[in-house]
């Protein structure tokens, strides 16, 4: 579980997982979706939008490094 601040800075979310998906419409082609645990279950929130899937993968790598390093506090999406 990790706290993240969404890319737009409008949501602080306690997340249990992430996935990269295609973003339909607009100039950004990929999205990172966060899985949020809350009431009454799990919901999905777009945490960030990226020009390419490779850029989204780079951001996901940064999230993994933050978690693996034992990072405390809040991860801010780029």
Helices and strands as residue ranges (DSSP letters): E 2-5, E 12-22, E 30-37, E 42-50, H 53-68, E 74-76
